[in-house]
Amino acid sequence: MERRNFLVWAAGASLGASAIFIGATVIQAMIPPARSVDGKKNAGKIAVARVSDLEVNKPHLTDYGEDKIFVVKASGTEVHVFDAACPHVGCQLIFNPETVEFDCPCHKSVFTVKGVRLRGPAPRNMISAVSQIVNGEVVVSGFRA
Amino acid sequence: MQEAAKQATASLPEPAEANGWMGTRESARTVPAHARRFWFCFGGLTFFTAIMQALSGIVLAFYYQPTPERAYASIFYISNYVKYGWFIRSVHAWGARLMVVFIIIHMLRVYVTASYKHPREMNWVAGVFLFVITMAFGLTGSLLPWDQQAYWGTAGAIAFIEKTPVVGDWIARFIVGGDAIGPSALSRFYSGHIMMLPAALVILLSVHFWMVRKQGISGPL
């Protein structure tokens, strides 16, 4: 092989390698990650509670994947599921049955039983999960992005 | 015009002595010897960083959410959970700084080699506008992370603009979209950063390159 041909070949090969490296990085970055924007890991579809076991506006604390969640029955057919961590710095919220509100023990953020931020340093409402009622069971399929 | 171009290339050696696939594709318009120096590369390097900014910016726009509640959270998400997100965000942030440095070196080179002179004055003017567009990219992009540095950096820049005589207040209000930096400022800066400024950049860069091709590289000193 002549020197000039080799240099052309080497330049082309390094350009091609760069293109493959950049393309692979960009495409991998575009694939949706396993976690939602709040950093919560989607654990797939899991039945977390029976609707008949729940009482209206009495949140039920349970597990979903690696996270704690509150399952809140609003009516016989309406159930809301929230991440139990405060959207501020992630302390686990405590339900106060007297005020029917979620209180954060760390920085005094307060949320309604529907997860709406009332006051405190939390920047937004509680992180909600996607849920369905299937055969009388609350099935969580992941957190909202 | 074409006759002049033919005469200009006639004195150059014939390029295609069939050195393989690449050899037959070499341009007849070879770069003159005096321009084969590294300080003539900074215009091209600026263009290269611009392409990298576009590529990394597209990926960032996949995940960035331009609202006060979500902006910082989505950037945190990019840095921590998106695969290679930390890398792409760093490429975008460092590329932005590097692009400004490259432009300044490019402008100094053009000044020192007197390439801005007749008949290339209008290309210098186009270049100055490109520099202003790049600085505007920097201003709008620096607000988007929506952290303390972003907020107060922008507040400082807006305070400068407000000091412009007569029209300062109006311009500042127009840029921010109200009396204070808030949600509307974030929307406006994001729109400018990913729609208005890229469109202006593509148009002006086309003019810039077209004039370089048409006028050729300036002669030796």
Contacts between the chains, C-beta under 8 A, distances in Angstrom:
chain1	res1	chain2	res2	distance
A	4	B	19	5.7
A	5	B	19	6.9
A	5	B	20	5.5
A	8	B	19	7.2
A	8	B	20	6.3
A	8	B	21	7.9
A	8	B	22	4.6
A	8	B	23	7.6
A	12	B	22	7.5
A	22	B	55	7.2
A	25	B	84	5.0
A	25	B	87	6.8
A	25	B	88	7.1
A	26	B	55	6.4
A	26	B	58	8.0
A	26	B	59	5.7
A	26	B	88	7.6
A	28	B	83	4.7
A	28	B	84	5.9
A	29	B	59	4.9
A	29	B	62	7.6
A	29	B	82	5.7
A	29	B	83	5.6
A	29	B	84	4.8
A	29	B	85	5.9
A	29	B	88	5.5
A	30	B	59	6.2
A	30	B	62	5.8
A	31	B	83	6.8
A	33	B	77	8.0
A	33	B	81	4.8
A	33	B	82	5.5
A	33	B	83	6.7
A	35	B	77	7.7
A	35	B	81	4.6
A	37	B	63	7.7
A	37	B	65	7.2
A	37	B	70	7.1
A	37	B	73	6.0
A	37	B	74	5.8
A	37	B	77	5.0
A	38	B	73	7.0
A	39	B	76	7.8
A	39	B	77	6.7
A	39	B	80	7.0
A	39	B	81	6.2
A	123	B	69	5.7
A	123	B	73	7.8
A	124	B	69	4.5
A	124	B	70	7.8
